Amino acid sequence: MEAYRAAPPVSRTLTALTLGTSLLVYGNIISGSRVVFYLPWIFKFPLPEVWRFVTSFWVTGGGLSILFDTYFLWTYSSGLEKESGRFSQPGDFFTYIIFLGLVILATAGFILGGAVFTQALILGIAYTYSQDNRGKKVSFFIITFNVIWLPWAMLLMTFIMAGPDAALKQGAGLLAAHLYDFLTRLYPTFGGGKNFIRTPAIVKRWFGADKSSSQARGYGTAFRPATQAPGRGTSSGFGFSSAWGTRGQDNSNFYEPQKDERATAIVSITCQRQSIRKMADVPAKGQEVDYTIKPEATTPAVDTSDRPLLLKDDNRLLVRTGHFTPIPMGCTPLKRDLKSFISSGVINLAKPSNPSSHEVVA
């Protein structure tokens, strides 16, 4: 009981409900027709069976899939809830599960006519897990590959074992997880947009949020690294016919913060054109501004002798990289940290063109 209480709250509750409901259904204690998603019964008059919106996520496949589906659900959901930087605040993971469920219901339920969505939910959680653990290795049967391919291997297994219709409905989980990733990370970080999926205050209080907004949690501490380096992990996998029979358990830690022994360069830019003009146009007293290209550490592949270090246009900001990539100086991109440009590959810190290639000038 102590181990159960120490486990992440959302993952332990979801896993227990899934295992318990599945055992009741396949043990013929309750009828499966009472828990699956079926619109005519959900909106039945005068007693609508609205619980089907939730219970349709608690029924696994039959046979050994009861164990494996429950195991996969626990492995990936607890890994995310405990260690992922996405869910550092109380209630964040609960909001994530609710979002996945709503998208799966709208697509696999209302559009595709599905009845049970447990595999779709597990696939969505596995997709997010694979995104947060890029570079780690998992084994699928006798094949070892990057964890990023794990959800696709699961989907392929369902396609082979259960057919294209089952794979299509399960794929709704992949769509839901990617949509969450786009709306909460990709669009706000690289598109300058706003994150509209935020945990409501009432949910945060429900999960014990305090006024200090601390990220410390009794069931794990979340880290939010600047970049994620490839990790080393192994896992084993098996397949079974009634569900996507994969076993992509990672035997290493679910998440390991970046440990970079190299010097870390932190660049801070204030988005005020007036300040930047002063930096560019007003040299230090008694000094002259040098506009020449500094000597290259190595012979560049492209002749850069005709490329000035400083652009005179106030609407441009030049980040000296191997490609001399100009980046717009508008407030929207510069409000973000340069980490976003580094992580997206625009700025390549690993291959500088010269010793001062990480300088930002205007």
VEXMI-854625 format. One line per 2 residues: number of its first residue (from 1); their letters; for each residue x, y, z of C-alpha. Coordinates in pm, 1 decimal, decimal comma, padded with zeros to 6 digits. Layout:
REM residues N
NUM) a) X Y Z ~ ... .
This chain:
REM residues 362
1) me) 00000,0 00000,0 00000,0 ~ 00287,3 00236,8 00075,9 .
3) ay) 00433,1 00175,0 -00269,0 ~ 00095,8 00251,8 -00424,7 .
5) ra) 00064,0 00578,8 -00235,6 ~ 00417,8 00678,0 -00332,2 .
7) ap) 00343,8 00626,6 -00702,8 ~ 00235,8 00916,7 -00927,9 .
9) pv) -00133,8 00981,9 -00851,2 ~ -00278,0 00998,9 -01203,1 .
11) sr) -00083,8 00699,9 -01334,4 ~ -00158,4 00475,7 -01037,3 .
13) tl) -00529,9 00559,3 -01044,5 ~ -00563,1 00515,2 -01420,3 .
15) ta) -00371,1 00187,2 -01416,5 ~ -00570,2 00046,6 -01123,5 .
17) lt) -00903,9 00137,4 -01284,6 ~ -00796,0 -00015,7 -01615,8 .
19) lg) -00679,1 -00340,8 -01460,0 ~ -00982,3 -00369,2 -01232,3 .
21) ts) -01238,6 -00297,4 -01505,3 ~ -01071,2 -00537,6 -01748,9 .
23) ll) -01067,2 -00819,6 -01493,5 ~ -01436,0 -00763,5 -01418,9 .
25) vy) -01527,7 -00765,6 -01788,8 ~ -01319,5 -01066,5 -01894,5 .
27) gn) -01412,6 -01250,6 -01576,2 ~ -01779,7 -01218,6 -01679,3 .
29) ii) -01861,2 -01035,7 -01358,0 ~ -01996,9 -00738,9 -01550,3 .
31) sg) -02098,5 -00719,4 -01913,8 ~ -01862,8 -00544,4 -02151,0 .
33) sr) -02162,8 -00387,8 -02320,0 ~ -02211,9 -00176,5 -02007,0 .
35) vv) -01878,0 00002,4 -02034,4 ~ -01797,2 00043,6 -02405,8 .
37) fy) -01859,8 00361,2 -02605,7 ~ -02197,6 00342,0 -02781,6 .
39) lp) -02375,9 00664,8 -02872,3 ~ -02739,4 00539,9 -02869,5 .
41) wi) -02697,1 00428,6 -02508,5 ~ -02498,6 00733,7 -02402,2 .
43) fk) -02779,7 00968,8 -02504,8 ~ -03059,1 00729,9 -02408,1 .
45) fp) -03369,4 00888,6 -02257,9 ~ -03455,9 00919,4 -01973,8 .
47) lp) -03134,1 00776,1 -01817,8 ~ -02828,9 00858,7 -02033,6 .
49) ev) -02531,4 00631,2 -01966,8 ~ -02270,5 00906,4 -01963,1 .
51) wr) -02014,5 00695,1 -01776,0 ~ -01928,3 00531,3 -02108,0 .
53) fv) -01725,2 00839,8 -02200,6 ~ -01477,2 00735,5 -01930,6 .
55) ts) -01508,2 00358,2 -01895,2 ~ -01431,7 00304,2 -02264,6 .
57) fw) -01070,1 00394,5 -02174,7 ~ -01050,1 00125,7 -01903,9 .
59) vt) -01091,5 -00195,6 -02105,5 ~ -00781,2 -00367,8 -02242,2 .
61) gg) -00755,3 -00647,1 -02494,3 ~ -00836,4 -01001,9 -02384,5 .
63) gl) -00600,7 -01276,8 -02274,5 ~ -00242,0 -01178,6 -02208,5 .
65) si) -00317,5 -00830,5 -02337,0 ~ -00475,1 -00758,0 -01998,2 .
67) lf) -00130,5 -00779,4 -01843,6 ~ 00067,8 -00620,9 -02122,5 .
69) dt) -00168,0 -00331,0 -02190,4 ~ -00176,2 -00253,5 -01818,3 .
71) yf) 00200,9 -00281,6 -01799,8 ~ 00256,3 -00047,5 -02094,4 .
73) lw) 00007,4 00201,8 -01954,8 ~ 00185,0 00208,4 -01619,9 .
75) ty) 00537,6 00216,5 -01763,3 ~ 00495,9 00511,9 -01996,8 .
77) ss) 00243,2 00714,5 -01797,7 ~ 00435,7 00694,2 -01470,0 .
79) gl) 00758,9 00773,3 -01654,9 ~ 00606,5 01092,8 -01793,9 .
81) ek) 00430,3 01196,8 -01474,8 ~ 00741,8 01147,0 -01261,1 .
83) es) 01020,0 01279,5 -01479,3 ~ 00897,6 01479,9 -01777,6 .
85) gr) 00960,2 01853,2 -01773,3 ~ 00632,9 01901,6 -01959,2 .
87) fs) 00436,7 01815,1 -01646,9 ~ 00635,0 01993,9 -01377,4 .
89) qp) 00336,6 02160,6 -01210,1 ~ 00062,4 01982,7 -01012,1 .
91) gd) -00224,2 01876,0 -01234,4 ~ -00035,9 01914,0 -01565,1 .
93) ff) -00034,9 01542,4 -01638,8 ~ -00404,0 01513,8 -01553,2 .
95) ty) -00479,6 01793,7 -01801,5 ~ -00270,5 01609,7 -02061,4 .
97) ii) -00468,7 01286,5 -02013,2 ~ -00799,8 01473,1 -02038,1 .
99) fl) -00688,7 01641,6 -02360,9 ~ -00584,3 01309,9 -02515,9 .
101) gl) -00914,6 01154,5 -02413,4 ~ -01122,8 01432,5 -02567,8 .
103) vi) -00938,3 01417,9 -02900,4 ~ -00959,1 01037,0 -02909,5 .
105) la) -01332,4 01048,1 -02836,9 ~ -01388,4 01303,0 -03112,5 .
107) ta) -01190,5 01108,0 -03373,4 ~ -01197,8 00736,5 -03289,6 .
109) gf) -01536,8 00758,3 -03118,4 ~ -01765,9 01001,4 -03299,1 .
111) il) -01599,4 00989,2 -03642,9 ~ -01465,7 00632,2 -03670,9 .
113) gg) -01725,5 00461,0 -03452,1 ~ -01485,2 00293,9 -03209,8 .
115) av) -01602,1 00132,0 -02886,7 ~ -01285,5 00090,1 -02674,8 .
117) ft) -00999,4 00341,2 -02666,8 ~ -00744,3 00199,4 -02423,3 .
119) qa) -00491,1 00112,3 -02693,7 ~ -00529,0 00457,4 -02849,3 .
121) li) -00460,0 00623,4 -02513,8 ~ -00154,6 00405,5 -02450,1 .
123) lg) -00021,0 00482,1 -02796,7 ~ -00060,0 00856,1 -02735,7 .
125) ia) 00123,5 00832,8 -02403,6 ~ 00398,5 00624,1 -02566,5 .
127) yt) 00435,4 00888,4 -02838,9 ~ 00491,8 01164,5 -02583,1 .
129) ys) 00730,2 00938,2 -02392,6 ~ 00931,2 00877,0 -02709,5 .
131) qd) 00952,0 01250,8 -02778,2 ~ 01086,9 01316,2 -02429,0 .
133) nr) 01345,8 01036,4 -02450,5 ~ 01493,0 01088,6 -02795,6 .
135) gk) 01815,8 00900,9 -02849,2 ~ 01744,8 00610,3 -02616,9 .
137) kv) 01727,5 00259,3 -02755,2 ~ 01450,2 00002,2 -02723,2 .
139) sf) 01426,1 -00353,0 -02852,0 ~ 01125,4 -00477,5 -03045,3 .
141) fi) 01145,9 -00854,4 -03085,6 ~ 01506,1 -00891,1 -03208,3 .
143) it) 01527,8 -00541,7 -03356,1 ~ 01684,4 -00256,5 -03159,7 .
145) fn) 01601,2 00096,1 -03265,1 ~ 01564,5 00450,5 -03137,9 .
147) vi) 01272,7 00499,3 -02899,1 ~ 01132,3 00762,0 -03135,8 .
149) wl) 01011,4 00476,6 -03359,1 ~ 00838,0 00286,4 -03078,0 .
151) pw) 00482,0 00421,2 -03131,7 ~ 00508,0 00348,6 -03502,4 .
153) am) 00617,2 -00007,7 -03427,5 ~ 00313,3 -00044,3 -03201,2 .
155) ll) 00085,7 00085,2 -03472,7 ~ 00239,5 -00151,0 -03727,5 .
157) mt) 00186,9 -00446,4 -03493,3 ~ -00181,2 -00358,5 -03457,0 .
159) fi) -00211,3 -00330,6 -03834,5 ~ -00061,1 -00678,4 -03880,0 .
161) ma) -00245,2 -00852,1 -03595,9 ~ -00585,2 -00678,7 -03590,9 .
163) gp) -00620,0 -00518,0 -03932,4 ~ -00626,1 -00165,4 -04077,2 .
165) da) -00950,9 -00061,9 -03907,9 ~ -00813,0 -00128,9 -03559,3 .
167) al) -00487,5 00045,9 -03649,2 ~ -00678,4 00349,1 -03777,0 .
169) kq) -00872,7 00383,3 -03451,5 ~ -00560,4 00332,3 -03245,6 .
171) ga) -00386,1 00598,1 -03453,8 ~ -00623,1 00854,4 -03302,9 .
173) gl) -00400,5 00842,9 -02994,7 ~ -00100,1 00934,6 -03206,1 .
175) la) -00291,4 01227,1 -03352,7 ~ -00401,2 01345,7 -03008,1 .
177) ah) -00050,0 01331,1 -02861,1 ~ 00105,9 01511,9 -03156,5 .
179) ly) -00162,7 01780,5 -03140,9 ~ -00083,9 01832,5 -02772,7 .
181) df) 00288,1 01856,3 -02851,3 ~ 00221,3 02108,0 -03127,7 .
183) lt) -00008,4 02330,9 -02921,8 ~ 00202,9 02331,3 -02604,6 .
185) rl) 00562,3 02315,7 -02734,8 ~ 00615,2 02349,0 -03109,2 .
187) yp) 00383,9 02639,5 -03188,2 ~ 00468,6 02852,8 -02882,1 .
189) tf) 00843,3 02788,6 -02917,5 ~ 00899,4 02812,7 -03291,0 .
191) gg) 00588,0 02992,1 -03412,2 ~ 00574,6 03265,5 -03152,3 .
193) gk) 00222,4 03160,9 -03053,8 ~ 00051,9 03123,6 -02718,6 .
195) nf) 00004,1 02805,0 -02523,4 ~ -00372,3 02772,6 -02487,0 .
197) ir) -00364,8 02439,1 -02302,6 ~ -00302,4 02537,5 -01943,2 .
199) tp) -00391,4 02357,0 -01626,5 ~ -00689,2 02529,6 -01459,7 .
201) ai) -00627,8 02672,4 -01114,0 ~ -00892,0 02446,8 -00961,7 .
203) vk) -00709,5 02139,1 -01095,5 ~ -00378,7 02265,3 -00955,6 .
205) rw) -00535,4 02311,9 -00612,7 ~ -00690,8 01968,1 -00641,3 .
207) fg) -00343,0 01821,1 -00684,8 ~ -00200,4 02022,6 -00395,8 .
209) ad) -00042,1 02324,1 -00563,2 ~ 00092,0 02577,6 -00312,6 .
211) ks) 00152,7 02947,9 -00343,3 ~ 00525,0 02903,1 -00399,0 .
213) ss) 00464,5 02712,6 -00726,1 ~ 00743,7 02474,6 -00638,6 .
215) qa) 00826,9 02203,6 -00884,9 ~ 00921,0 01952,9 -00613,9 .
217) rg) 00685,6 01655,5 -00598,6 ~ 00660,9 01367,7 -00356,4 .
219) yg) 00665,4 01116,4 -00641,2 ~ 00950,3 01264,8 -00846,1 .
221) ta) 01124,1 01585,0 -00947,1 ~ 01091,6 01726,6 -01295,8 .
223) fr) 01386,1 01877,3 -01479,0 ~ 01359,4 02116,3 -01769,4 .
225) pa) 01690,8 02093,2 -01957,5 ~ 01791,4 02325,5 -02238,8 .
227) tq) 01855,2 02034,0 -02471,5 ~ 01817,9 01661,7 -02445,8 .
229) ap) 02117,6 01450,8 -02526,8 ~ 02086,6 01095,8 -02651,5 .
231) gr) 02071,6 00856,0 -02362,7 ~ 02164,4 00492,6 -02337,8 .
233) gt) 01894,1 00248,3 -02254,1 ~ 01783,3 -00098,3 -02344,3 .
235) ss) 01452,2 -00275,5 -02328,6 ~ 01294,1 -00595,2 -02440,9 .
237) gf) 00983,7 -00650,8 -02650,8 ~ 00728,0 -00921,2 -02722,4 .
239) gf) 00413,1 -00922,4 -02934,3 ~ 00063,3 -01070,1 -02896,0 .
241) ss) -00225,4 -01081,6 -03139,3 ~ -00516,2 -00921,1 -02955,7 .
243) aw) -00340,2 -00589,1 -02908,0 ~ -00030,6 -00408,3 -03026,3 .
245) gt) 00200,8 -00656,5 -02859,2 ~ 00510,4 -00456,8 -02797,2 .
247) rg) 00727,1 -00440,4 -02496,8 ~ 00941,2 -00130,8 -02513,7 .
249) qd) 01042,5 -00097,9 -02152,8 ~ 01345,3 00119,9 -02096,2 .
251) ns) 01561,9 -00025,2 -01819,0 ~ 01748,0 00299,4 -01763,0 .
253) nf) 01606,4 00601,2 -01586,9 ~ 01298,3 00740,4 -01757,1 .
255) ye) 01461,0 01074,1 -01796,9 ~ 01812,9 01196,2 -01739,6 .
257) pq) 01894,6 01566,4 -01753,4 ~ 02160,3 01682,4 -01995,5 .
259) kd) 02509,8 01657,9 -01848,7 ~ 02736,6 01857,2 -02072,0 .
261) er) 03095,1 01899,0 -01958,8 ~ 03158,4 02163,2 -02218,3 .
263) at) 03125,0 02529,1 -02134,6 ~ 02765,4 02647,9 -02156,0 .
265) ai) 02706,4 02976,3 -02335,1 ~ 02404,5 03169,4 -02220,3 .
267) vs) 02305,2 03456,1 -02445,4 ~ 02053,9 03708,9 -02322,7 .
269) it) 01898,8 03963,4 -02559,6 ~ 01670,6 04251,8 -02463,6 .
271) cq) 01407,2 04319,8 -02728,8 ~ 01443,0 04694,8 -02745,2 .
273) rq) 01552,9 04848,6 -03072,9 ~ 01678,6 05161,1 -02906,6 .
275) si) 01921,2 04969,6 -02689,4 ~ 02040,3 04760,4 -02982,6 .
277) rk) 02101,5 05071,4 -03195,9 ~ 02314,6 05214,0 -02918,1 .
279) ma) 02519,4 04897,7 -02902,7 ~ 02567,1 04899,7 -03278,5 .
281) dv) 02614,7 05268,0 -03354,2 ~ 02794,2 05406,2 -03049,4 .
283) pa) 03146,5 05260,8 -03008,3 ~ 03331,8 05278,3 -02680,7 .
285) kg) 03511,6 05601,4 -02615,3 ~ 03848,0 05611,8 -02788,0 .
287) qe) 03787,0 05292,5 -02982,9 ~ 03708,2 05224,4 -03344,7 .
289) vd) 03459,3 04968,8 -03463,2 ~ 03615,1 04682,7 -03658,2 .
291) yt) 03383,5 04567,1 -03936,9 ~ 03622,7 04312,6 -04087,7 .
293) ik) 03579,5 03937,9 -04084,5 ~ 03788,4 03769,9 -03817,3 .
295) pe) 04032,7 03498,6 -03929,5 ~ 03875,1 03159,5 -03973,4 .
297) at) 03992,1 02878,0 -03746,9 ~ 03963,6 02641,8 -04041,8 .
299) tp) 03926,2 02692,5 -04411,6 ~ 03554,5 02747,6 -04474,9 .
301) av) 03371,9 02554,8 -04741,6 ~ 03225,8 02881,6 -04869,4 .
303) dt) 03419,5 03201,1 -04918,6 ~ 03291,6 03448,6 -04659,1 .
305) sd) 03536,0 03730,3 -04723,9 ~ 03268,7 03943,7 -04888,2 .
307) rp) 03022,6 03899,9 -04603,1 ~ 03025,9 04176,7 -04338,6 .
309) ll) 03015,2 04089,7 -03974,5 ~ 02771,8 04371,3 -03900,7 .
311) lk) 02452,0 04438,4 -04091,0 ~ 02357,7 04807,7 -04112,4 .
313) dd) 01984,9 04729,0 -04140,1 ~ 01819,8 04787,7 -03801,8 .
315) nr) 01554,9 04528,8 -03883,1 ~ 01803,5 04242,3 -03902,4 .
317) ll) 02012,9 04064,7 -03644,8 ~ 02308,5 03855,3 -03756,9 .
319) vr) 02403,9 03547,8 -03559,9 ~ 02749,8 03437,0 -03670,2 .
321) tg) 02728,8 03070,5 -03755,2 ~ 02872,2 02849,6 -04023,2 .
323) hf) 02595,0 02967,8 -04250,8 ~ 02588,3 03333,5 -04136,9 .
325) tp) 02216,2 03294,1 -04083,8 ~ 02027,1 03624,7 -04055,4 .
327) ip) 01750,9 03617,4 -03797,1 ~ 01472,3 03879,4 -03788,1 .
329) mg) 01517,3 04125,6 -03506,5 ~ 01142,0 04163,6 -03439,5 .
331) ct) 01024,9 04142,9 -03080,4 ~ 00830,1 03820,0 -03124,0 .
333) pl) 01123,8 03584,0 -03194,6 ~ 01367,6 03767,9 -02969,2 .
335) kr) 01140,1 03744,6 -02668,9 ~ 01220,1 03377,8 -02679,3 .
337) dl) 01552,8 03248,3 -02562,0 ~ 01808,5 03160,7 -02830,2 .
339) ks) 01774,2 02804,4 -02704,5 ~ 01487,0 02763,3 -02946,9 .
341) fi) 01707,3 02854,9 -03242,3 ~ 01986,2 02630,1 -03113,5 .
343) ss) 01754,8 02331,9 -03059,4 ~ 01594,4 02377,5 -03401,7 .
345) gv) 01932,6 02369,4 -03575,7 ~ 01936,3 02730,1 -03695,0 .
347) in) 02234,5 02795,8 -03470,9 ~ 02481,8 02509,1 -03471,6 .
349) la) 02698,4 02534,6 -03161,9 ~ 02874,1 02208,6 -03245,0 .
351) kp) 03029,3 02333,2 -03571,2 ~ 03131,1 02699,7 -03540,0 .
353) sn) 03284,3 02873,9 -03838,2 ~ 03542,3 03058,4 -03628,3 .
355) ps) 03629,7 03113,1 -03261,6 ~ 03378,6 03397,9 -03227,0 .
357) sh) 03098,5 03231,8 -03420,4 ~ 02861,2 03239,2 -03124,3 .
359) ev) 02866,6 03618,2 -03098,5 ~ 02540,5 03798,3 -03153,7 .
361) va) 02582,2 04142,9 -03303,1 ~ 02346,5 04403,0 -03438,9 .
